[in-house]
Amino acid sequence: MKIVSDRSLCVGAGQCVMFSPNLFAQDDDDGLVVVLVADIDASAVEDAKNAVRACPSGAIKLVDDNGEEIF
């Protein structure tokens, strides 16, 4: 499973970082999402889902190995 982000949708709210600081950061220059760990294992799935749910702009999602959105 992979985390993907669309920085063109990101509004820099930082909710992903607040919920999952082990997976996300914010760019120092523009405050937009930075994915720290793109390929995640089962131990990080709940943290990633919490970040996806919290994102106000829908800029992050989880995809399978084929690129199909799963969350």
mmCIF file of the N, C-alpha and C atoms, coordinates in Angstrom:
data_MODEL
# 
_entry.id   MODEL 
# 
loop_
_atom_site.group_PDB 
_atom_site.id 
_atom_site.type_symbol 
_atom_site.label_atom_id 
_atom_site.label_alt_id 
_atom_site.label_comp_id 
_atom_site.label_asym_id 
_atom_site.label_entity_id 
_atom_site.label_seq_id 
_atom_site.pdbx_PDB_ins_code 
_atom_site.Cartn_x 
_atom_site.Cartn_y 
_atom_site.Cartn_z 
_atom_site.occupancy 
_atom_site.B_iso_or_equiv 
_atom_site.pdbx_formal_charge 
_atom_site.auth_seq_id 
_atom_site.auth_comp_id 
_atom_site.auth_asym_id 
_atom_site.auth_atom_id 
_atom_site.pdbx_PDB_model_num 
ATOM 1   N N  . MET A 1 1  ? 0.845  -1.167 0.000  1.00 0.00 ? 1  MET A N  1 
ATOM 2   C CA . MET A 1 1  ? 0.000  0.000  0.000  1.00 0.00 ? 1  MET A CA 1 
ATOM 3   C C  . MET A 1 1  ? 0.894  1.235  0.000  1.00 0.00 ? 1  MET A C  1 
ATOM 4   N N  . LYS A 1 2  ? 0.431  2.257  -0.699 1.00 0.00 ? 2  LYS A N  1 
ATOM 5   C CA . LYS A 1 2  ? 1.215  3.490  -0.821 1.00 0.00 ? 2  LYS A CA 1 
ATOM 6   C C  . LYS A 1 2  ? 0.375  4.705  -0.468 1.00 0.00 ? 2  LYS A C  1 
ATOM 7   N N  . ILE A 1 3  ? 1.055  5.708  0.043  1.00 0.00 ? 3  ILE A N  1 
ATOM 8   C CA . ILE A 1 3  ? 0.450  7.012  0.284  1.00 0.00 ? 3  ILE A CA 1 
ATOM 9   C C  . ILE A 1 3  ? 0.826  7.896  -0.893 1.00 0.00 ? 3  ILE A C  1 
ATOM 10  N N  . VAL A 1 4  ? -0.150 8.553  -1.469 1.00 0.00 ? 4  VAL A N  1 
ATOM 11  C CA . VAL A 1 4  ? 0.126  9.523  -2.527 1.00 0.00 ? 4  VAL A CA 1 
ATOM 12  C C  . VAL A 1 4  ? -0.506 10.852 -2.127 1.00 0.00 ? 4  VAL A C  1 
ATOM 13  N N  . SER A 1 5  ? 0.119  11.920 -2.570 1.00 0.00 ? 5  SER A N  1 
ATOM 14  C CA . SER A 1 5  ? -0.415 13.251 -2.272 1.00 0.00 ? 5  SER A CA 1 
ATOM 15  C C  . SER A 1 5  ? -0.468 14.086 -3.538 1.00 0.00 ? 5  SER A C  1 
ATOM 16  N N  . ASP A 1 6  ? -1.400 14.992 -3.545 1.00 0.00 ? 6  ASP A N  1 
ATOM 17  C CA . ASP A 1 6  ? -1.535 15.948 -4.645 1.00 0.00 ? 6  ASP A CA 1 
ATOM 18  C C  . ASP A 1 6  ? -1.322 17.330 -4.040 1.00 0.00 ? 6  ASP A C  1 
ATOM 19  N N  . ARG A 1 7  ? -0.108 17.829 -4.178 1.00 0.00 ? 7  ARG A N  1 
ATOM 20  C CA . ARG A 1 7  ? 0.237  19.117 -3.569 1.00 0.00 ? 7  ARG A CA 1 
ATOM 21  C C  . ARG A 1 7  ? -0.564 20.271 -4.164 1.00 0.00 ? 7  ARG A C  1 
ATOM 22  N N  . SER A 1 8  ? -1.118 20.087 -5.353 1.00 0.00 ? 8  SER A N  1 
ATOM 23  C CA . SER A 1 8  ? -1.937 21.149 -5.936 1.00 0.00 ? 8  SER A CA 1 
ATOM 24  C C  . SER A 1 8  ? -3.278 21.284 -5.204 1.00 0.00 ? 8  SER A C  1 
ATOM 25  N N  . LEU A 1 9  ? -3.689 20.242 -4.490 1.00 0.00 ? 9  LEU A N  1 
ATOM 26  C CA . LEU A 1 9  ? -4.917 20.287 -3.694 1.00 0.00 ? 9  LEU A CA 1 
ATOM 27  C C  . LEU A 1 9  ? -4.658 20.692 -2.246 1.00 0.00 ? 9  LEU A C  1 
ATOM 28  N N  . CYS A 1 10 ? -3.452 20.490 -1.780 1.00 0.00 ? 10 CYS A N  1 
ATOM 29  C CA . CYS A 1 10 ? -3.102 20.743 -0.384 1.00 0.00 ? 10 CYS A CA 1 
ATOM 30  C C  . CYS A 1 10 ? -3.278 22.217 -0.031 1.00 0.00 ? 10 CYS A C  1 
ATOM 31  N N  . VAL A 1 11 ? -3.881 22.449 1.146  1.00 0.00 ? 11 VAL A N  1 
ATOM 32  C CA . VAL A 1 11 ? -4.071 23.821 1.626  1.00 0.00 ? 11 VAL A CA 1 
ATOM 33  C C  . VAL A 1 11 ? -3.152 24.143 2.801  1.00 0.00 ? 11 VAL A C  1 
ATOM 34  N N  . GLY A 1 12 ? -2.288 23.206 3.171  1.00 0.00 ? 12 GLY A N  1 
ATOM 35  C CA . GLY A 1 12 ? -1.314 23.452 4.232  1.00 0.00 ? 12 GLY A CA 1 
ATOM 36  C C  . GLY A 1 12 ? -1.902 23.467 5.631  1.00 0.00 ? 12 GLY A C  1 
ATOM 37  N N  . ALA A 1 13 ? -3.026 22.799 5.845  1.00 0.00 ? 13 ALA A N  1 
ATOM 38  C CA . ALA A 1 13 ? -3.665 22.795 7.166  1.00 0.00 ? 13 ALA A CA 1 
ATOM 39  C C  . ALA A 1 13 ? -2.857 22.022 8.209  1.00 0.00 ? 13 ALA A C  1 
ATOM 40  N N  . GLY A 1 14 ? -2.067 21.068 7.769  1.00 0.00 ? 14 GLY A N  1 
ATOM 41  C CA . GLY A 1 14 ? -1.204 20.318 8.681  1.00 0.00 ? 14 GLY A CA 1 
ATOM 42  C C  . GLY A 1 14 ? -1.893 19.218 9.464  1.00 0.00 ? 14 GLY A C  1 
ATOM 43  N N  . GLN A 1 15 ? -3.118 18.894 9.115  1.00 0.00 ? 15 GLN A N  1 
ATOM 44  C CA . GLN A 1 15 ? -3.838 17.840 9.836  1.00 0.00 ? 15 GLN A CA 1 
ATOM 45  C C  . GLN A 1 15 ? -3.151 16.482 9.680  1.00 0.00 ? 15 GLN A C  1 
ATOM 46  N N  . CYS A 1 16 ? -2.590 16.228 8.518  1.00 0.00 ? 16 CYS A N  1 
ATOM 47  C CA . CYS A 1 16 ? -1.901 14.953 8.294  1.00 0.00 ? 16 CYS A CA 1 
ATOM 48  C C  . CYS A 1 16 ? -0.712 14.811 9.249  1.00 0.00 ? 16 CYS A C  1 
ATOM 49  N N  . VAL A 1 17 ? 0.003  15.892 9.440  1.00 0.00 ? 17 VAL A N  1 
ATOM 50  C CA . VAL A 1 17 ? 1.164  15.873 10.336 1.00 0.00 ? 17 VAL A CA 1 
ATOM 51  C C  . VAL A 1 17 ? 0.708  15.699 11.780 1.00 0.00 ? 17 VAL A C  1 
ATOM 52  N N  . MET A 1 18 ? -0.368 16.365 12.150 1.00 0.00 ? 18 MET A N  1 
ATOM 53  C CA . MET A 1 18 ? -0.884 16.264 13.510 1.00 0.00 ? 18 MET A CA 1 
ATOM 54  C C  . MET A 1 18 ? -1.312 14.824 13.828 1.00 0.00 ? 18 MET A C  1 
ATOM 55  N N  . PHE A 1 19 ? -1.974 14.160 12.881 1.00 0.00 ? 19 PHE A N  1 
ATOM 56  C CA . PHE A 1 19 ? -2.451 12.802 13.114 1.00 0.00 ? 19 PHE A CA 1 
ATOM 57  C C  . PHE A 1 19 ? -1.380 11.745 12.875 1.00 0.00 ? 19 PHE A C  1 
ATOM 58  N N  . SER A 1 20 ? -0.446 11.995 11.975 1.00 0.00 ? 20 SER A N  1 
ATOM 59  C CA . SER A 1 20 ? 0.544  10.978 11.599 1.00 0.00 ? 20 SER A CA 1 
ATOM 60  C C  . SER A 1 20 ? 1.918  11.592 11.341 1.00 0.00 ? 20 SER A C  1 
ATOM 61  N N  . PRO A 1 21 ? 2.564  12.115 12.376 1.00 0.00 ? 21 PRO A N  1 
ATOM 62  C CA . PRO A 1 21 ? 3.865  12.771 12.174 1.00 0.00 ? 21 PRO A CA 1 
ATOM 63  C C  . PRO A 1 21 ? 4.965  11.821 11.722 1.00 0.00 ? 21 PRO A C  1 
ATOM 64  N N  . ASN A 1 22 ? 4.738  10.531 11.880 1.00 0.00 ? 22 ASN A N  1 
ATOM 65  C CA . ASN A 1 22 ? 5.714  9.549  11.406 1.00 0.00 ? 22 ASN A CA 1 
ATOM 66  C C  . ASN A 1 22 ? 5.620  9.330  9.898  1.00 0.00 ? 22 ASN A C  1 
ATOM 67  N N  . LEU A 1 23 ? 4.511  9.778  9.291  1.00 0.00 ? 23 LEU A N  1 
ATOM 68  C CA . LEU A 1 23 ? 4.300  9.565  7.857  1.00 0.00 ? 23 LEU A CA 1 
ATOM 69  C C  . LEU A 1 23 ? 4.343  10.850 7.028  1.00 0.00 ? 23 LEU A C  1 
ATOM 70  N N  . PHE A 1 24 ? 4.069  11.997 7.669  1.00 0.00 ? 24 PHE A N  1 
ATOM 71  C CA . PHE A 1 24 ? 3.936  13.257 6.936  1.00 0.00 ? 24 PHE A CA 1 
ATOM 72  C C  . PHE A 1 24 ? 4.707  14.386 7.604  1.00 0.00 ? 24 PHE A C  1 
ATOM 73  N N  . ALA A 1 25 ? 5.068  15.366 6.784  1.00 0.00 ? 25 ALA A N  1 
ATOM 74  C CA . ALA A 1 25 ? 5.656  16.617 7.258  1.00 0.00 ? 25 ALA A CA 1 
ATOM 75  C C  . ALA A 1 25 ? 5.079  17.727 6.381  1.00 0.00 ? 25 ALA A C  1 
ATOM 76  N N  . GLN A 1 26 ? 5.432  18.955 6.730  1.00 0.00 ? 26 GLN A N  1 
ATOM 77  C CA . GLN A 1 26 ? 5.044  20.096 5.899  1.00 0.00 ? 26 GLN A CA 1 
ATOM 78  C C  . GLN A 1 26 ? 6.304  20.743 5.360  1.00 0.00 ? 26 GLN A C  1 
ATOM 79  N N  . ASP A 1 27 ? 6.250  21.120 4.101  1.00 0.00 ? 27 ASP A N  1 
ATOM 80  C CA . ASP A 1 27 ? 7.364  21.784 3.435  1.00 0.00 ? 27 ASP A CA 1 
ATOM 81  C C  . ASP A 1 27 ? 7.672  23.087 4.156  1.00 0.00 ? 27 ASP A C  1 
ATOM 82  N N  . ASP A 1 28 ? 8.941  23.312 4.463  1.00 0.00 ? 28 ASP A N  1 
ATOM 83  C CA . ASP A 1 28 ? 9.349  24.536 5.169  1.00 0.00 ? 28 ASP A CA 1 
ATOM 84  C C  . ASP A 1 28 ? 9.070  25.800 4.371  1.00 0.00 ? 28 ASP A C  1 
ATOM 85  N N  . ASP A 1 29 ? 9.059  25.701 3.055  1.00 0.00 ? 29 ASP A N  1 
ATOM 86  C CA . ASP A 1 29 ? 8.877  26.884 2.221  1.00 0.00 ? 29 ASP A CA 1 
ATOM 87  C C  . ASP A 1 29 ? 7.419  27.273 2.018  1.00 0.00 ? 29 ASP A C  1 
ATOM 88  N N  . ASP A 1 30 ? 6.569  26.281 1.742  1.00 0.00 ? 30 ASP A N  1 
ATOM 89  C CA . ASP A 1 30 ? 5.182  26.621 1.411  1.00 0.00 ? 30 ASP A CA 1 
ATOM 90  C C  . ASP A 1 30 ? 4.141  25.983 2.328  1.00 0.00 ? 30 ASP A C  1 
ATOM 91  N N  . GLY A 1 31 ? 4.579  25.134 3.260  1.00 0.00 ? 31 GLY A N  1 
ATOM 92  C CA . GLY A 1 31 ? 3.663  24.510 4.206  1.00 0.00 ? 31 GLY A CA 1 
ATOM 93  C C  . GLY A 1 31 ? 2.851  23.355 3.655  1.00 0.00 ? 31 GLY A C  1 
ATOM 94  N N  . LEU A 1 32 ? 3.113  22.971 2.422  1.00 0.00 ? 32 LEU A N  1 
ATOM 95  C CA . LEU A 1 32 ? 2.338  21.893 1.800  1.00 0.00 ? 32 LEU A CA 1 
ATOM 96  C C  . LEU A 1 32 ? 2.837  20.525 2.246  1.00 0.00 ? 32 LEU A C  1 
ATOM 97  N N  . VAL A 1 33 ? 1.985  19.524 2.058  1.00 0.00 ? 33 VAL A N  1 
ATOM 98  C CA . VAL A 1 33 ? 2.261  18.165 2.505  1.00 0.00 ? 33 VAL A CA 1 
ATOM 99  C C  . VAL A 1 33 ? 3.531  17.597 1.883  1.00 0.00 ? 33 VAL A C  1 
ATOM 100 N N  . VAL A 1 34 ? 4.276  16.870 2.724  1.00 0.00 ? 34 VAL A N  1 
ATOM 101 C CA . VAL A 1 34 ? 5.425  16.084 2.293  1.00 0.00 ? 34 VAL A CA 1 
ATOM 102 C C  . VAL A 1 34 ? 5.200  14.683 2.846  1.00 0.00 ? 34 VAL A C  1 
ATOM 103 N N  . VAL A 1 35 ? 5.181  13.696 1.976  1.00 0.00 ? 35 VAL A N  1 
ATOM 104 C CA . VAL A 1 35 ? 5.027  12.308 2.404  1.00 0.00 ? 35 VAL A CA 1 
ATOM 105 C C  . VAL A 1 35 ? 6.409  11.791 2.785  1.00 0.00 ? 35 VAL A C  1 
ATOM 106 N N  . LEU A 1 36 ? 6.568  11.409 4.048  1.00 0.00 ? 36 LEU A N  1 
ATOM 107 C CA . LEU A 1 36 ? 7.856  10.912 4.522  1.00 0.00 ? 36 LEU A CA 1 
ATOM 108 C C  . LEU A 1 36 ? 8.061  9.439  4.209  1.00 0.00 ? 36 LEU A C  1 
ATOM 109 N N  . VAL A 1 37 ? 6.972  8.675  4.258  1.00 0.00 ? 37 VAL A N  1 
ATOM 110 C CA . VAL A 1 37 ? 7.025  7.232  4.004  1.00 0.00 ? 37 VAL A CA 1 
ATOM 111 C C  . VAL A 1 37 ? 5.922  6.900  3.011  1.00 0.00 ? 37 VAL A C  1 
ATOM 112 N N  . ALA A 1 38 ? 6.286  6.691  1.768  1.00 0.00 ? 38 ALA A N  1 
ATOM 113 C CA . ALA A 1 38 ? 5.279  6.424  0.736  1.00 0.00 ? 38 ALA A CA 1 
ATOM 114 C C  . ALA A 1 38 ? 4.770  4.988  0.797  1.00 0.00 ? 38 ALA A C  1 
ATOM 115 N N  . ASP A 1 39 ? 5.672  4.027  0.905  1.00 0.00 ? 39 ASP A N  1 
ATOM 116 C CA . ASP A 1 39 ? 5.284  2.614  0.975  1.00 0.00 ? 39 ASP A CA 1 
ATOM 117 C C  . ASP A 1 39 ? 5.091  2.240  2.432  1.00 0.00 ? 39 ASP A C  1 
ATOM 118 N N  . ILE A 1 40 ? 3.865  1.909  2.788  1.00 0.00 ? 40 ILE A N  1 
ATOM 119 C CA . ILE A 1 40 ? 3.591  1.601  4.188  1.00 0.00 ? 40 ILE A CA 1 
ATOM 120 C C  . ILE A 1 40 ? 3.238  0.126  4.361  1.00 0.00 ? 40 ILE A C  1 
ATOM 121 N N  . ASP A 1 41 ? 3.519  -0.379 5.554  1.00 0.00 ? 41 ASP A N  1 
ATOM 122 C CA . ASP A 1 41 ? 3.135  -1.751 5.883  1.00 0.00 ? 41 ASP A CA 1 
ATOM 123 C C  . ASP A 1 41 ? 1.909  -1.723 6.781  1.00 0.00 ? 41 ASP A C  1 
ATOM 124 N N  . ALA A 1 42 ? 1.463  -2.873 7.180  1.00 0.00 ? 42 ALA A N  1 
ATOM 125 C CA . ALA A 1 42 ? 0.221  -3.001 7.951  1.00 0.00 ? 42 ALA A CA 1 
ATOM 126 C C  . ALA A 1 42 ? 0.250  -2.203 9.246  1.00 0.00 ? 42 ALA A C  1 
ATOM 127 N N  . SER A 1 43 ? 1.413  -2.025 9.842  1.00 0.00 ? 43 SER A N  1 
ATOM 128 C CA . SER A 1 43 ? 1.494  -1.312 11.115 1.00 0.00 ? 43 SER A CA 1 
ATOM 129 C C  . SER A 1 43 ? 1.199  0.180  10.981 1.00 0.00 ? 43 SER A C  1 
ATOM 130 N N  . ALA A 1 44 ? 1.283  0.725  9.781  1.00 0.00 ? 44 ALA A N  1 
ATOM 131 C CA . ALA A 1 44 ? 1.061  2.157  9.574  1.00 0.00 ? 44 ALA A CA 1 
ATOM 132 C C  . ALA A 1 44 ? -0.274 2.479  8.914  1.00 0.00 ? 44 ALA A C  1 
ATOM 133 N N  . VAL A 1 45 ? -1.053 1.473  8.585  1.00 0.00 ? 45 VAL A N  1 
ATOM 134 C CA . VAL A 1 45 ? -2.296 1.702  7.842  1.00 0.00 ? 45 VAL A CA 1 
ATOM 135 C C  . VAL A 1 45 ? -3.278 2.578  8.609  1.00 0.00 ? 45 VAL A C  1 
ATOM 136 N N  . GLU A 1 46 ? -3.496 2.315  9.888  1.00 0.00 ? 46 GLU A N  1 
ATOM 137 C CA . GLU A 1 46 ? -4.459 3.111  10.649 1.00 0.00 ? 46 GLU A CA 1 
ATOM 138 C C  . GLU A 1 46 ? -4.020 4.565  10.764 1.00 0.00 ? 46 GLU A C  1 
ATOM 139 N N  . ASP A 1 47 ? -2.723 4.801  10.988 1.00 0.00 ? 47 ASP A N  1 
ATOM 140 C CA . ASP A 1 47 ? -2.216 6.183  11.032 1.00 0.00 ? 47 ASP A CA 1 
ATOM 141 C C  . ASP A 1 47 ? -2.458 6.876  9.699  1.00 0.00 ? 47 ASP A C  1 
ATOM 142 N N  . ALA A 1 48 ? -2.200 6.181  8.612  1.00 0.00 ? 48 ALA A N  1 
ATOM 143 C CA . ALA A 1 48 ? -2.396 6.763  7.283  1.00 0.00 ? 48 ALA A CA 1 
ATOM 144 C C  . ALA A 1 48 ? -3.870 7.056  7.035  1.00 0.00 ? 48 ALA A C  1 
ATOM 145 N N  . LYS A 1 49 ? -4.744 6.144  7.411  1.00 0.00 ? 49 LYS A N  1 
ATOM 146 C CA . LYS A 1 49 ? -6.182 6.367  7.232  1.00 0.00 ? 49 LYS A CA 1 
ATOM 147 C C  . LYS A 1 49 ? -6.665 7.564  8.049  1.00 0.00 ? 49 LYS A C  1 
ATOM 148 N N  . ASN A 1 50 ? -6.153 7.706  9.260  1.00 0.00 ? 50 ASN A N  1 
ATOM 149 C CA . ASN A 1 50 ? -6.519 8.864  10.083 1.00 0.00 ? 50 ASN A CA 1 
ATOM 150 C C  . ASN A 1 50 ? -6.120 10.169 9.402  1.00 0.00 ? 50 ASN A C  1 
ATOM 151 N N  . ALA A 1 51 ? -4.958 10.179 8.789  1.00 0.00 ? 51 ALA A N  1 
ATOM 152 C CA . ALA A 1 51 ? -4.497 11.380 8.087  1.00 0.00 ? 51 ALA A CA 1 
ATOM 153 C C  . ALA A 1 51 ? -5.366 11.665 6.869  1.00 0.00 ? 51 ALA A C  1 
ATOM 154 N N  . VAL A 1 52 ? -5.721 10.634 6.121  1.00 0.00 ? 52 VAL A N  1 
ATOM 155 C CA . VAL A 1 52 ? -6.582 10.811 4.949  1.00 0.00 ? 52 VAL A CA 1 
ATOM 156 C C  . VAL A 1 52 ? -7.926 11.393 5.384  1.00 0.00 ? 52 VAL A C  1 
ATOM 157 N N  . ARG A 1 53 ? -8.496 10.843 6.443  1.00 0.00 ? 53 ARG A N  1 
ATOM 158 C CA . ARG A 1 53 ? -9.785 11.332 6.955  1.00 0.00 ? 53 ARG A CA 1 
ATOM 159 C C  . ARG A 1 53 ? -9.699 12.788 7.395  1.00 0.00 ? 53 ARG A C  1 
ATOM 160 N N  . ALA A 1 54 ? -8.587 13.164 7.991  1.00 0.00 ? 54 ALA A N  1 
ATOM 161 C CA . ALA A 1 54 ? -8.436 14.509 8.557  1.00 0.00 ? 54 ALA A CA 1 
ATOM 162 C C  . ALA A 1 54 ? -8.108 15.580 7.522  1.00 0.00 ? 54 ALA A C  1 
ATOM 163 N N  . CYS A 1 55 ? -7.651 15.176 6.362  1.00 0.00 ? 55 CYS A N  1 
ATOM 164 C CA . CYS A 1 55 ? -7.237 16.148 5.343  1.00 0.00 ? 55 CYS A CA 1 
ATOM 165 C C  . CYS A 1 55 ? -8.453 16.915 4.820  1.00 0.00 ? 55 CYS A C  1 
ATOM 166 N N  . PRO A 1 56 ? -8.495 18.233 5.040  1.00 0.00 ? 56 PRO A N  1 
ATOM 167 C CA . PRO A 1 56 ? -9.667 19.006 4.631  1.00 0.00 ? 56 PRO A CA 1 
ATOM 168 C C  . PRO A 1 56 ? -9.797 19.196 3.121  1.00 0.00 ? 56 PRO A C  1 
ATOM 169 N N  . SER A 1 57 ? -8.716 19.002 2.393  1.00 0.00 ? 57 SER A N  1 
ATOM 170 C CA . SER A 1 57 ? -8.769 19.248 0.953  1.00 0.00 ? 57 SER A CA 1 
ATOM 171 C C  . SER A 1 57 ? -8.751 17.972 0.110  1.00 0.00 ? 57 SER A C  1 
ATOM 172 N N  . GLY A 1 58 ? -8.619 16.822 0.752  1.00 0.00 ? 58 GLY A N  1 
ATOM 173 C CA . GLY A 1 58 ? -8.574 15.567 0.001  1.00 0.00 ? 58 GLY A CA 1 
ATOM 174 C C  . GLY A 1 58 ? -7.282 15.390 -0.784 1.00 0.00 ? 58 GLY A C  1 
ATOM 175 N N  . ALA A 1 59 ? -6.207 15.961 -0.278 1.00 0.00 ? 59 ALA A N  1 
ATOM 176 C CA . ALA A 1 59 ? -4.941 15.942 -1.010 1.00 0.00 ? 59 ALA A CA 1 
ATOM 177 C C  . ALA A 1 59 ? -4.159 14.646 -0.856 1.00 0.00 ? 59 ALA A C  1 
ATOM 178 N N  . ILE A 1 60 ? -4.546 13.789 0.078  1.00 0.00 ? 60 ILE A N  1 
ATOM 179 C CA . ILE A 1 60 ? -3.827 12.530 0.265  1.00 0.00 ? 60 ILE A CA 1 
ATOM 180 C C  . ILE A 1 60 ? -4.795 11.353 0.159  1.00 0.00 ? 60 ILE A C  1 
ATOM 181 N N  . LYS A 1 61 ? -4.243 10.232 -0.303 1.00 0.00 ? 61 LYS A N  1 
ATOM 182 C CA . LYS A 1 61 ? -5.033 9.018  -0.412 1.00 0.00 ? 61 LYS A CA 1 
ATOM 183 C C  . LYS A 1 61 ? -4.109 7.811  -0.331 1.00 0.00 ? 61 LYS A C  1 
ATOM 184 N N  . LEU A 1 62 ? -4.728 6.665  -0.150 1.00 0.00 ? 62 LEU A N  1 
ATOM 185 C CA . LEU A 1 62 ? -3.995 5.407  -0.129 1.00 0.00 ? 62 LEU A CA 1 
ATOM 186 C C  . LEU A 1 62 ? -4.325 4.648  -1.402 1.00 0.00 ? 62 LEU A C  1 
ATOM 187 N N  . VAL A 1 63 ? -3.306 4.070  -2.015 1.00 0.00 ? 63 VAL A N  1 
ATOM 188 C CA . VAL A 1 63 ? -3.491 3.309  -3.242 1.00 0.00 ? 63 VAL A CA 1 
ATOM 189 C C  . VAL A 1 63 ? -2.822 1.944  -3.102 1.00 0.00 ? 63 VAL A C  1 
ATOM 190 N N  . ASP A 1 64 ? -3.313 0.980  -3.895 1.00 0.00 ? 64 ASP A N  1 
ATOM 191 C CA . ASP A 1 64 ? -2.679 -0.329 -3.905 1.00 0.00 ? 64 ASP A CA 1 
ATOM 192 C C  . ASP A 1 64 ? -1.475 -0.296 -4.845 1.00 0.00 ? 64 ASP A C  1 
ATOM 193 N N  . ASP A 1 65 ? -0.843 -1.423 -4.999 1.00 0.00 ? 65 ASP A N  1 
ATOM 194 C CA . ASP A 1 65 ? 0.375  -1.495 -5.827 1.00 0.00 ? 65 ASP A CA 1 
ATOM 195 C C  . ASP A 1 65 ? 0.126  -1.196 -7.295 1.00 0.00 ? 65 ASP A C  1 
ATOM 196 N N  . ASN A 1 66 ? -1.135 -1.270 -7.721 1.00 0.00 ? 66 ASN A N  1 
ATOM 197 C CA . ASN A 1 66 ? -1.492 -0.951 -9.100 1.00 0.00 ? 66 ASN A CA 1 
ATOM 198 C C  . ASN A 1 66 ? -1.915 0.507  -9.275 1.00 0.00 ? 66 ASN A C  1 
ATOM 199 N N  . GLY A 1 67 ? -1.885 1.264  -8.197 1.00 0.00 ? 67 GLY A N  1 
ATOM 200 C CA . GLY A 1 67 ? -2.276 2.672  -8.272 1.00 0.00 ? 67 GLY A CA 1 
ATOM 201 C C  . GLY A 1 67 ? -3.749 2.913  -8.106 1.00 0.00 ? 67 GLY A C  1 
ATOM 202 N N  . GLU A 1 68 ? -4.513 1.863  -7.781 1.00 0.00 ? 68 GLU A N  1 
ATOM 203 C CA . GLU A 1 68 ? -5.952 1.995  -7.569 1.00 0.00 ? 68 GLU A CA 1 
ATOM 204 C C  . GLU A 1 68 ? -6.208 2.552  -6.174 1.00 0.00 ? 68 GLU A C  1 
ATOM 205 N N  . GLU A 1 69 ? -7.038 3.588  -6.102 1.00 0.00 ? 69 GLU A N  1 
ATOM 206 C CA . GLU A 1 69 ? -7.357 4.178  -4.800 1.00 0.00 ? 69 GLU A CA 1 
ATOM 207 C C  . GLU A 1 69 ? -8.128 3.185  -3.947 1.00 0.00 ? 69 GLU A C  1 
ATOM 208 N N  . ILE A 1 70 ? -7.657 3.006  -2.713 1.00 0.00 ? 70 ILE A N  1 
ATOM 209 C CA . ILE A 1 70 ? -8.342 2.092  -1.798 1.00 0.00 ? 70 ILE A CA 1 
ATOM 210 C C  . ILE A 1 70 ? -8.862 2.804  -0.562 1.00 0.00 ? 70 ILE A C  1 
ATOM 211 N N  . PHE A 1 71 ? -8.385 4.017  -0.310 1.00 0.00 ? 71 PHE A N  1 
ATOM 212 C CA . PHE A 1 71 ? -8.896 4.801  0.809  1.00 0.00 ? 71 PHE A CA 1 
ATOM 213 C C  . PHE A 1 71 ? -8.548 6.259  0.593  1.00 0.00 ? 71 PHE A C  1 
# 
